[in-house]
Amino acid sequence: MCWECGSDYASDSDLTDLDTDSVEDSSSQCGEISSPGEAPSENSPDKQPATKRARVDKGTDTGTAPAAKGSGRRKKTPGLIVTVPTDILLEIFALLEPVDLLHLFGTHKFFRKFLSSNNAASVWKAARVNRGGVPDCLPPMSEVEWADLLFGGSRCQECGKKGIWEIDFGIRRRVCPPCLNENLVCNGAFPHEFSGYDPIIMDLIPFSSIGTDDHNHTTDCKLFWSDDVLRMAKELEVYLEPGAEQALEDFKQSRKKYTDPDIAHMAVCSAWADEDGSRQLSRARELRSQNTELFQARLVDLGHNTEDVERMFDRHHYGVLDKELTDARWKRLIPKVERKLAKLQEEWRLEDQRKVSSAREFDLLKVYQNFVRPLPQAIIPPSKDFLKLCDVAEFIKSPPTGDREDIQPFAERLPEFCAEYMRKRKLELTRLLALSTDVVQDTTTLRSQGIDTPDDVLLQLATSVFQCTRPGSSPLIAWDKLQYHGWTSHHQGLSRHYARPASESPCTFSISHRGVVAARSLLGLVGLNAQTTTATAMDDLQCRFFCSNCLPKLENGGSFRMAMNWRQGVFHYINQQGSSHEEPRWEFLSAEQLQVMQSWRVPEYPGTTQRCDEDPATKVTVIKHMQMHGITIPTEGIDFSYDQGIVERPPPATKFFITPQKPSKSGTTRKSKPSTELIYLCQHCNGLSRPFMLEGVKQHIKVKHKVNSPSEGPDFCKIK
C-alpha cells in the first residue's frame, strides 16, 4: 500500500495474475509524489523534463534533450491543468469523492499543495457529501489524514497486513489486533511502561477503549498509543520548565478538544463506516454480476463452450470483476482468462474421467463378486487381475460416452478367466509337489521334461500336505482342502463369502514336510502305496490310531489315550514339535476298542444349506435354519449337504480310556453307577466329545445354547 495515496494492491481473487490494471495505475499515481523542489516551471507547464543522464558539458541544454531509449522511467508533469484558474479547479474537484482527491493528492506536488491549502476545505467537504455524507474530521486530523484513514486501503497502518477493515476512531488509526496488543498501553501500566515520563501526558493525548473486552483490562481502562505518548512527551518538554506554568495550562486547554472523547461523534463515524462498507460491498457485487455476464458473453462470442464458461464463473470468484471493465482492461485480461479457462477445462475433463472410471470399475467389480461368490476361495482370481485385463483396462480408462454402457461382454468372459486362473494355481502346486522328494520320490523325469499342465491326481494324494505361508495357518491336506483356503481363513468372524479386498494378495503355499512324513507313515502302516493313494481313499478306510510317542494320561483314577483318524494324526504330528516326536510312530486300535468307538457318536463336520448358501454350521443348526424356509423335515442332499472341504481342521481326537475311571462319591450316594450316568453328549457343541450326566447336559444346553426344553435326539444323544 502507498501511504501517500492509499492505493491497496491486494486482490481477493483466485486469479490475481489476471488483474494488472490496479498495479499499473496505482504505481503511476504513487510514483510521482515528489519533493517541493521538483515542481514544474510555470513558464513551460507542458514541457516534458528530460530523463536523467550523465552530464557531458556544463553548457549542454538538458531541458530539451530527448530521453535516451530504455534509460528509465520518465517523470510526469500535471500538464496544462496548472494553468486552470483556481476557482475552476475548485468547481471540478468539488464533483469528486474523497478517494479521488486522495489519489490526486498523491500524484504530484502541485495537487498536494493545492489540496492542502485552506481554499480546498470546501472541496473536501463537498467530496465527503458526494461519498454519502462522510462525517466531519476527528480532531486534530486534517482533511487529507481523515480521507487516508477512511479510504486509504485496508492495510494495517503499523505493519501493512491486508484485510483490516475496522478503524479505531479513539486513537485515529486502522490497526490489526496484534499491533494493537503490542502498541496500546493501559493507564494502569503507564508508570511501569513509561517510568521516566510525567503522567500528565495521559490527559493530553487521545485514548481508546477498544481493548475493554480483554480480560486483562477493566471497563473503565484507558488505552494509549505508545507513539502518541512519545510524541507528546517530546512536545511537552518546553512546558515543564520552571516559570512555564501558565503556558502549560494554556496548552492543556488547547488540547482539551482533542482529548475529551466525543462519544456521540465517534459513534456516528462508526455507524457511517459500517453503512458505507455495506454499500460498497453491494455495489461491488452488482458490478461483479454485470461484469460476469459481460465476460461470459464475450467468451462465448470467441467460440468457447457455453456450459464451460458458466461453470468457470459459477465455481470461482474473480476479484478483477469487482472493478469497471474497460476495453483496455479487457484486452489485457482476455488472454489470461482464456488460459485459465483451458486449465479448468482440463481439470474438469480429468475429474469427469475419474468419476466415470470409478463408476465403471464399481460396476465391473459388482459383476465379478457376484460371479465368484460361490466359488472356493483359492481358485478365485484377485479382482485387480481382472481389472488389468487388456480390454477391461481400456474400457475403464476410455473417455466418457454419455450413454448407458453395457458390461455384459465382460461378464461373459469371467468363467474362462476363472478357469484359467485355477489352471495356473494347480500348475504352481503341481510343480511344487514335483520338486518335493517327500511327495514324489522319483522326479527325475518330471524335472527333465518340465511341467506345463497341472496333475489332478498328484494334487489329490494323501501325501500332498500343504501349508499356507501366512502365520497361524492350518495344514491343508490335498486339493479338496486347499481350494477352499483363502483370505477369510485369516480373518476370524468374516463370512467365507466376504469379498477379498483388491489390495489383498492371494495366499502362497509351501509343502508341509512334517505333514508329508506323517501321512507316509500312516499309509505304510495300513499297507497302501504313498504314490497312488488319495486322501479320499484314506477317509474310506475308517481306521483309528494311537500315537505311540504319547504316553497315556491320567484322569479321575483312569488313564486314556487319544484315538485319531488319519487326518487327526497328521495334524497331531505337525503340532507336536518336541523331541518325543522326532519321527511318527503309530499303532492300530484293537478290534474291541474300534468296536467301542464305532458305537459312539462321531463328531460331525459342519453342513451347509443348499437354498441360501449359508456359512458352515452343525447339523442341528442347519435343520433349524431350514425350518425358517418352511421345511419341517429337511432331506440331506436336497435341502442341505455335508461339505468337509470347507472346514480346514478336523474335529478333535477322542479320549479313549484304556483304564476305567473310578466311581465318584456323588455317584455312590445316589446308589447308581457313575459310568451309566456319564453317557450323554451335546449335539450343539461341534466337534467336542465332553460327556454329561442327563441333568448336566440339559442344564448345559439351557445355559449355553439357550434351548429352554432340550430333548434327546435334536439336542443331546447317548454314547452308550
ZAMARGU-4260 file (C-alpha; in steps of 0.2 Angstrom, whole numbers, plus 5000, padded with zeros to 4 digits):
<rodrens>
0) 5000/5000/5000 | 5006/5018/4996 | 5004/5028/5011 | 5003/5044/5001 | 4988/5039/4990
5) 4982/5024/5000 | 4981/5013/4985 | 4979/4995/4990 | 4986/4982/4978 | 4979/4967/4986
10) 4966/4956/4977 | 4954/4943/4984 | 4953/4934/4968 | 4960/4916/4965 | 4966/4924/4949
15) 4976/4938/4955 | 4988/4937/4940 | 4973/4942/4929 | 4972/4960/4936 | 4987/4970/4930
20) 4977/4987/4929 | 4977/4991/4948 | 4995/4988/4949 | 4999/4999/4934 | 4988/5013/4938
25) 4992/5014/4956 | 5011/5014/4953 | 5009/5028/4941 | 4999/5038/4954 | 5011/5034/4969
30) 5027/5035/4960 | 5026/5054/4956 | 5025/5060/4974 | 5040/5071/4974 | 5048/5084/4984
35) 5044/5103/4983 | 5060/5106/4973 | 5053/5095/4958 | 5039/5107/4954 | 5037/5111/4935
40) 5041/5128/4929 | 5027/5140/4927 | 5034/5146/4910 | 5033/5130/4902 | 5020/5119/4910
45) 5018/5107/4896 | 5037/5104/4893 | 5042/5086/4897 | 5058/5085/4908 | 5072/5075/4901
50) 5077/5059/4908 | 5092/5060/4920 | 5109/5055/4912 | 5127/5058/4914 | 5132/5077/4911
55) 5143/5079/4896 | 5146/5098/4896 | 5140/5111/4908 | 5133/5121/4894 | 5123/5107/4887
60) 5104/5111/4887 | 5097/5096/4895 | 5080/5103/4896 | 5077/5100/4878 | 5087/5084/4875
65) 5077/5069/4871 | 5076/5055/4883 | 5088/5040/4879 | 5079/5025/4874 | 5077/5012/4888
70) 5086/5024/4900 | 5072/5023/4913 | 5055/5029/4919 | 5051/5047/4914 | 5044/5059/4927
75) 5027/5066/4923 | 5020/5083/4925 | 5002/5089/4928 | 5002/5097/4911 | 4991/5112/4907
80) 4980/5109/4922 | 4991/5120/4932 | 4986/5135/4921 | 4967/5132/4925 | 4961/5146/4937
85) 4959/5141/4955 | 4940/5143/4956 | 4938/5132/4941 | 4948/5118/4949 | 4938/5120/4965
90) 4922/5118/4955 | 4929/5102/4946 | 4936/5095/4962 | 4920/5098/4971 | 4912/5085/4960
95) 4924/5071/4966 | 4924/5059/4981 | 4937/5059/4995 | 4946/5044/4987 | 4948/5053/4971
100) 4955/5068/4979 | 4967/5057/4989 | 4973/5049/4973 | 4976/5067/4966 | 4985/5071/4982
105) 4997/5058/4979 | 5001/5061/4960 | 5011/5077/4960 | 5016/5090/4972 | 5005/5103/4963
110) 4990/5094/4968 | 4997/5090/4985 | 5000/5109/4988 | 4983/5114/4981 | 4973/5101/4991
115) 4982/5106/5007 | 4978/5124/5006 | 4964/5132/5015 | 4955/5136/4999 | 4952/5117/4997
120) 4942/5115/5013 | 4926/5117/5003 | 4931/5104/4991 | 4934/5091/5004 | 4918/5095/5012
125) 4909/5093/4996 | 4918/5077/4992 | 4913/5070/5009 | 4895/5074/5004 | 4897/5066/4987
130) 4903/5050/4996 | 4887/5048/5006 | 4888/5060/5020 | 4906/5056/5027 | 4906/5063/5045
135) 4917/5078/5049 | 4935/5075/5053 | 4940/5070/5071 | 4952/5082/5079 | 4966/5085/5076
140) 4966/5077/5059 | 4967/5086/5043 | 4955/5083/5028 | 4969/5073/5020 | 4973/5062/5035
145) 4955/5059/5038 | 4952/5054/5020 | 4968/5042/5021 | 4961/5034/5037 | 4944/5031/5029
150) 4949/5027/5011 | 4967/5024/5011 | 4965/5005/5009 | 4963/4990/5021 | 4980/4988/5027
155) 4986/4990/5045 | 4995/5007/5046 | 5008/4999/5058 | 5013/4983/5050 | 5005/4983/5032
160) 4994/4967/5035 | 4980/4966/5022 | 4961/4965/5026 | 4960/4976/5041 | 4943/4984/5039
165) 4939/4991/5057 | 4945/5008/5062 | 4948/5013/5080 | 4942/5031/5080 | 4948/5034/5098
170) 4966/5033/5093 | 4963/5038/5074 | 4971/5023/5067 | 4967/5007/5056 | 4977/4994/5065
175) 4977/4975/5066 | 4974/4966/5083 | 4992/4960/5085 | 4998/4978/5083 | 4985/4984/5095
180) 4991/4972/5108 | 5009/4977/5105 | 5007/4996/5105 | 4992/5000/5117 | 4997/5005/5134
185) 4984/5004/5148 | 4983/5019/5160 | 4987/5007/5175 | 5003/5001/5166 | 5009/5019/5161
190) 5020/5021/5177 | 5029/5004/5173 | 5030/5006/5154 | 5035/5025/5154 | 5043/5027/5171
195) 5053/5042/5166 | 5038/5052/5159 | 5026/5064/5168 | 5008/5056/5169 | 5001/5072/5164
200) 5004/5066/5146 | 4988/5054/5148 | 4977/5070/5149 | 4984/5077/5133 | 4983/5063/5120
205) 4968/5053/5113 | 4964/5036/5120 | 4954/5021/5115 | 4943/5009/5124 | 4944/4995/5110
210) 4953/4983/5122 | 4939/4984/5136 | 4933/4967/5132 | 4950/4960/5136 | 4950/4951/5152
215) 4967/4960/5157 | 4958/4977/5157 | 4943/4984/5167 | 4929/4993/5158 | 4935/5010/5163
220) 4953/5007/5157 | 4960/5020/5145 | 4972/5013/5131 | 4985/5025/5124 | 4995/5023/5108
225) 5014/5022/5113 | 5020/5033/5098 | 5007/5046/5104 | 5015/5045/5121 | 5032/5048/5115
230) 5027/5062/5103 | 5018/5071/5117 | 5032/5069/5129 | 5044/5077/5117 | 5032/5091/5114
235) 5029/5094/5132 | 5047/5097/5137 | 5046/5116/5134 | 5031/5117/5145 | 5039/5108/5160
240) 5052/5121/5163 | 5052/5132/5178 | 5040/5148/5176 | 5030/5140/5162 | 5015/5135/5172
245) 5003/5147/5163 | 5009/5141/5146 | 5007/5123/5152 | 4989/5127/5157 | 4985/5136/5141
250) 4992/5121/5131 | 4982/5109/5141 | 4966/5119/5137 | 4971/5119/5119 | 4972/5100/5119
255) 4956/5098/5128 | 4946/5097/5112 | 4957/5083/5106 | 4957/5073/5122 | 4939/5074/5128
260) 4931/5060/5120 | 4916/5065/5108 | 4907/5048/5111 | 4892/5054/5100 | 4903/5059/5085
265) 4914/5043/5086 | 4898/5033/5086 | 4892/5042/5071 | 4909/5039/5062 | 4907/5020/5067
270) 4889/5019/5060 | 4894/5028/5044 | 4909/5016/5042 | 4898/5001/5043 | 4885/5008/5032
275) 4897/5013/5019 | 4906/4996/5019 | 4889/4988/5016 | 4885/5000/5002 | 4902/4997/4994
280) 4900/4978/4995 | 4883/4979/4987 | 4890/4990/4974 | 4905/4978/4971 | 4893/4963/4970
285) 4882/4972/4957 | 4897/4977/4947 | 4903/4959/4948 | 4887/4952/4942 | 4887/4964/4927
290) 4905/4960/4923 | 4902/4942/4924 | 4888/4942/4911 | 4899/4953/4900 | 4914/4941/4902
295) 4903/4926/4898 | 4895/4934/4883 | 4912/4939/4876 | 4920/4922/4879 | 4905/4913/4871
300) 4907/4925/4856 | 4925/4920/4855 | 4919/4902/4852 | 4921/4894/4870 | 4908/4882/4876
305) 4894/4890/4885 | 4892/4877/4899 | 4911/4878/4902 | 4910/4897/4903 | 4896/4896/4915
310) 4904/4883/4926 | 4920/4893/4926 | 4911/4908/4934 | 4899/4898/4945 | 4913/4889/4955
315) 4926/4903/4956 | 4926/4921/4962 | 4937/4933/4952 | 4942/4950/4961 | 4945/4958/4944
320) 4926/4958/4941 | 4923/4970/4955 | 4931/4984/4945 | 4925/4993/4930 | 4929/4983/4914
325) 4935/4994/4901 | 4941/4990/4884 | 4959/4992/4889 | 4957/4980/4903 | 4948/4968/4893
330) 4962/4967/4880 | 4974/4964/4894 | 4964/4951/4903 | 4956/4940/4889 | 4972/4930/4885
335) 4974/4926/4904 | 4956/4922/4906 | 4957/4910/4891 | 4972/4902/4898 | 4963/4900/4915
340) 4948/4893/4906 | 4958/4880/4896 | 4967/4875/4913 | 4950/4872/4921 | 4943/4863/4906
345) 4957/4850/4908 | 4954/4849/4926 | 4936/4846/4923 | 4940/4833/4910 | 4951/4823/4922
350) 4938/4824/4936 | 4925/4818/4924 | 4936/4804/4918 | 4940/4799/4936 | 4921/4798/4940
355) 4917/4788/4925 | 4932/4776/4928 | 4927/4774/4946 | 4909/4770/4941 | 4914/4758/4928
360) 4926/4749/4940 | 4912/4748/4953 | 4900/4740/4941 | 4913/4728/4935 | 4918/4723/4952
365) 4900/4720/4957 | 4898/4708/4942 | 4914/4700/4947 | 4910/4697/4965 | 4893/4690/4961
370) 4901/4678/4950 | 4915/4672/4961 | 4905/4672/4977 | 4900/4653/4977 | 4917/4648/4971
375) 4931/4641/4983 | 4942/4655/4988 | 4959/4648/4982 | 4953/4647/4964 | 4946/4665/4965
380) 4957/4676/4955 | 4961/4693/4963 | 4950/4707/4957 | 4964/4718/4952 | 4970/4705/4940
385) 4953/4705/4932 | 4953/4724/4930 | 4971/4723/4922 | 4965/4713/4908 | 4969/4722/4892
390) 4951/4726/4886 | 4944/4728/4903 | 4958/4741/4907 | 4955/4750/4891 | 4936/4751/4894
395) 4939/4758/4911 | 4951/4772/4905 | 4941/4776/4889 | 4933/4793/4888 | 4915/4795/4894
400) 4902/4792/4881 | 4887/4799/4890 | 4877/4784/4885 | 4872/4769/4896 | 4887/4756/4894
405) 4884/4738/4893 | 4897/4727/4903 | 4888/4711/4899 | 4903/4706/4887 | 4915/4707/4901
410) 4904/4696/4912 | 4903/4683/4899 | 4922/4682/4900 | 4923/4678/4919 | 4921/4659/4918
415) 4935/4657/4906 | 4945/4670/4916 | 4942/4660/4932 | 4946/4643/4924 | 4962/4649/4918
420) 4967/4656/4935 | 4963/4639/4943 | 4973/4630/4930 | 4988/4641/4934 | 4986/4638/4953
425) 4985/4620/4950 | 5000/4621/4939 | 5010/4630/4953 | 5005/4617/4966 | 5010/4603/4954
430) 5027/4610/4951 | 5029/4612/4970 | 5024/4594/4973 | 5036/4588/4959 | 5050/4597/4967
435) 5047/4589/4984 | 5056/4572/4986 | 5045/4569/5001 | 5030/4568/4990 | 5036/4561/4973
440) 5052/4551/4976 | 5057/4549/4958 | 5055/4566/4950 | 5070/4565/4938 | 5058/4563/4923
445) 5047/4577/4928 | 5061/4589/4931 | 5070/4585/4915 | 5054/4586/4904 | 5047/4601/4913
450) 5029/4603/4919 | 5016/4613/4908 | 5000/4605/4914 | 4993/4603/4931 | 4992/4585/4938
455) 4975/4582/4947 | 4980/4565/4953 | 4995/4571/4961 | 4986/4585/4970 | 4973/4573/4977
460) 4986/4561/4985 | 4985/4559/5004 | 5004/4564/5005 | 5000/4581/4997 | 5000/4591/5013
465) 5002/4610/5010 | 5005/4624/5022 | 4999/4642/5019 | 5014/4654/5022 | 5004/4666/5032
470) 5007/4665/5051 | 4994/4654/5061 | 4988/4644/5046 | 4982/4626/5047 | 4989/4612/5037
475) 4979/4608/5021 | 4978/4590/5015 | 4976/4588/4996 | 4967/4599/4984 | 4950/4597/4992
480) 4955/4607/5007 | 4967/4619/4999 | 4954/4625/4986 | 4943/4632/5000 | 4958/4641/5009
485) 4958/4660/5006 | 4958/4677/5013 | 4944/4675/5026 | 4953/4660/5033 | 4965/4673/5041
490) 4951/4684/5047 | 4940/4677/5060 | 4922/4682/5061 | 4920/4685/5042 | 4909/4675/5031
495) 4918/4664/5018 | 4908/4674/5005 | 4915/4691/5011 | 4924/4699/4996 | 4943/4700/4996
500) 4949/4717/4995 | 4958/4722/4979 | 4974/4726/4989 | 4974/4709/4997 | 4986/4697/4988
505) 4982/4678/4986 | 4989/4666/4998 | 5005/4657/4994 | 5009/4639/4999 | 5023/4628/5003
510) 5025/4609/5007 | 5022/4604/5025 | 5037/4592/5027 | 5031/4585/5044 | 5014/4583/5037
515) 5020/4573/5022 | 5031/4562/5034 | 5016/4559/5045 | 5005/4554/5030 | 5018/4542/5023
520) 5020/4534/5039 | 5001/4531/5041 | 5000/4524/5023 | 5014/4512/5027 | 5005/4506/5042
525) 4989/4502/5033 | 4999/4495/5019 | 4995/4507/5005 | 5005/4515/4991 | 5010/4533/4995
530) 5012/4537/4977 | 4994/4532/4972 | 4983/4533/4987 | 4972/4548/4988 | 4965/4557/5003
535) 4948/4551/5000 | 4953/4533/4999 | 4961/4535/5017 | 4945/4543/5023 | 4935/4527/5017
540) 4946/4515/5027 | 4938/4522/5044 | 4954/4517/5053 | 4959/4524/5070 | 4976/4526/5078
545) 4985/4529/5094 | 5001/4539/5094 | 5015/4528/5101 | 5025/4543/5105 | 5012/4549/5118
550) 5010/4541/5135 | 4993/4538/5142 | 4986/4552/5153 | 4978/4551/5170 | 4960/4557/5173
555) 4948/4553/5188 | 4958/4537/5193 | 4959/4531/5175 | 4970/4533/5160 | 4966/4537/5142
560) 4974/4539/5125 | 4969/4550/5110 | 4961/4540/5097 | 4963/4548/5080 | 4959/4546/5062
565) 4972/4548/5049 | 4969/4567/5046 | 4969/4570/5065 | 4985/4560/5066 | 4993/4571/5053
570) 4988/4587/5062 | 4994/4579/5079 | 5012/4576/5072 | 5013/4593/5064 | 5008/4602/5081
575) 5020/4591/5092 | 5037/4599/5088 | 5046/4592/5104 | 5060/4579/5105 | 5047/4565/5109
580) 5040/4566/5091 | 5056/4567/5081 | 5048/4553/5070 | 5030/4547/5069 | 5025/4531/5077
585) 5008/4524/5077 | 4998/4509/5082 | 4981/4502/5077 | 4966/4502/5090 | 4962/4484/5094
590) 4946/4476/5086 | 4937/4478/5103 | 4942/4496/5105 | 4937/4500/5087 | 4920/4492/5090
595) 4918/4503/5106 | 4922/4519/5096 | 4910/4514/5082 | 4896/4514/5095 | 4899/4531/5100
600) 4893/4546/5091 | 4906/4553/5079 | 4908/4572/5079 | 4901/4579/5063 | 4909/4591/5050
605) 4898/4606/5048 | 4884/4606/5035 | 4878/4620/5023 | 4861/4624/5017 | 4858/4622/4999
610) 4845/4636/4997 | 4854/4651/5004 | 4872/4646/5004 | 4875/4650/5022 | 4891/4648/5031
615) 4895/4631/5039 | 4886/4625/5054 | 4881/4610/5064 | 4868/4598/5058 | 4856/4603/5072
620) 4858/4622/5067 | 4856/4618/5049 | 4840/4609/5052 | 4833/4623/5062 | 4838/4636/5049
625) 4829/4625/5036 | 4813/4626/5046 | 4814/4645/5043 | 4811/4641/5024 | 4796/4631/5029
630) 4804/4614/5028 | 4799/4604/5043 | 4810/4588/5039 | 4825/4593/5028 | 4832/4580/5017
635) 4851/4578/5016 | 4857/4580/4999 | 4842/4591/4994 | 4840/4604/5007 | 4857/4603/5015
640) 4874/4594/5012 | 4890/4590/5021 | 4905/4599/5014 | 4920/4594/5023 | 4932/4603/5012
645) 4926/4620/5018 | 4932/4616/5036 | 4951/4615/5036 | 4954/4607/5053 | 4946/4590/5058
650) 4936/4588/5073 | 4946/4585/5090 | 4953/4567/5093 | 4943/4557/5105 | 4948/4552/5123
655) 4948/4533/5124 | 4950/4526/5142 | 4961/4511/5142 | 4959/4510/5161 | 4942/4514/5168
660) 4939/4529/5179 | 4935/4527/5197 | 4917/4530/5203 | 4914/4547/5211 | 4907/4549/5228
665) 4892/4558/5222 | 4888/4543/5211 | 4888/4530/5226 | 4877/4541/5237 | 4863/4541/5224
670) 4865/4522/5223 | 4868/4522/5204 | 4883/4518/5193 | 4893/4534/5188 | 4898/4525/5172
675) 4879/4524/5167 | 4876/4542/5171 | 4890/4550/5160 | 4883/4544/5144 | 4877/4560/5135
680) 4884/4572/5123 | 4878/4589/5117 | 4873/4590/5099 | 4876/4608/5098 | 4894/4608/5103
685) 4903/4605/5086 | 4917/4593/5087 | 4918/4591/5106 | 4916/4574/5115 | 4913/4580/5133
690) 4902/4568/5142 | 4887/4574/5153 | 4875/4566/5165 | 4857/4568/5160 | 4853/4583/5171
695) 4870/4591/5167 | 4868/4590/5148 | 4851/4598/5150 | 4857/4612/5161 | 4872/4615/5149
700) 4860/4616/5134 | 4849/4628/5143 | 4863/4640/5149 | 4875/4639/5134 | 4864/4636/5119
705) 4848/4645/5125 | 4836/4630/5122 | 4823/4630/5135 | 4817/4612/5133 | 4831/4601/5127
710) 4826/4584/5121 | 4835/4568/5117 | 4839/4567/5098 | 4840/4585/5092 | 4849/4592/5107
715) 4858/4578/5115 | 4862/4559/5112 | 4868/4544/5122 | 4885/4537/5119 | 4882/4520/5127
</rodrens>
